[in-house]
Amino acid sequence: MAGSKRADRKQQKQDGLHIPTTRQKSAEDFDIIIGFLGFWAVVLFGITLWLELTGQPALMWAMGLLLVCLGLWGMIRLRRKLPKRRGKRPL
């Protein structure tokens, strides 16, 4: 059994199926979340601006924008604490 597990691990590494759980991967996850929050911040800003200009109630949209901006700010602060990337991830 132990020999077959080793062979499976070796095969996974050769196939490229092994996903390392390093800080580099963690930084990439933060970048994805920051991009997602940034996109929705722009969308919510546009909606809030449009509602304000047309005289419609925009308080709830503005509160949503505030929450997204606070989340974005927090993610950027957490991202800065991670070490800088030294190289590219192998394909």
C-alpha positions in Angstrom: 0.0 0.0 0.0 2.8 2.5 0.9 4.5 1.8 -2.4 1.3 2.5 -4.4 0.7 5.8 -2.5 4.2 6.9 -3.4 3.6 6.0 -7.0 0.3 7.9 -7.0 2.1 11.0 -5.6 4.8 10.7 -8.2 2.3 10.4 -11.0 0.4 13.4 -9.8 3.6 15.5 -9.8 4.4 14.4 -13.3 0.9 15.1 -14.5 0.9 18.6 -13.1 -2.1 17.9 -10.9 -0.2 18.7 -7.7 -1.3 22.1 -6.4 1.1 23.5 -3.9 -0.4 25.3 -0.9 2.2 28.1 -0.6 2.1 31.7 0.2 2.3 32.5 -3.5 -0.9 30.7 -4.1 -2.4 32.5 -1.2 -1.4 35.9 -2.7 -3.0 34.9 -6.0 -6.2 34.2 -4.1 -6.1 37.6 -2.5 -5.5 39.2 -6.0 -8.6 37.5 -7.3 -10.8 38.6 -4.4 -9.4 42.2 -4.7 -10.3 42.2 -8.4 -13.8 40.9 -7.7 -14.4 43.5 -5.0 -13.0 46.3 -7.2 -15.3 45.3 -10.1 -18.4 45.5 -7.8 -17.2 48.7 -6.3 -17.2 50.3 -9.7 -20.6 48.9 -10.6 -22.1 50.0 -7.3 -20.6 53.5 -7.7 -22.1 53.8 -11.1 -25.6 52.7 -9.9 -25.4 55.0 -6.8 -24.3 58.0 -9.0 -27.1 57.4 -11.5 -29.7 57.1 -8.7 -28.4 60.3 -7.1 -28.5 62.2 -10.4 -32.0 61.1 -11.2 -33.3 61.9 -7.7 -34.2 58.4 -6.7 -33.4 56.9 -3.3 -29.8 55.6 -3.3 -29.1 55.1 0.4 -29.1 51.3 0.3 -26.9 51.2 -2.8 -24.5 53.7 -1.1 -24.4 51.5 2.0 -23.6 48.5 -0.2 -20.8 50.5 -1.9 -19.5 51.4 1.5 -19.4 47.7 2.6 -17.6 46.7 -0.6 -15.1 49.5 -0.3 -14.4 48.5 3.3 -13.9 44.9 2.3 -11.6 46.0 -0.6 -9.6 48.2 1.8 -9.2 45.3 4.3 -8.2 42.8 1.6 -5.5 45.3 0.3 -4.1 45.7 3.8 -4.0 41.9 4.3 -2.4 41.5 0.9 0.4 43.8 1.8 1.4 41.6 4.8 2.2 38.7 2.5 5.8 38.4 1.1 6.5 39.7 -2.4 6.5 37.1 -5.2 10.0 36.1 -6.2 9.2 34.2 -9.4 6.5 32.9 -11.6 4.6 29.7 -10.8 5.5 26.8 -13.1 2.9 25.9 -15.7 
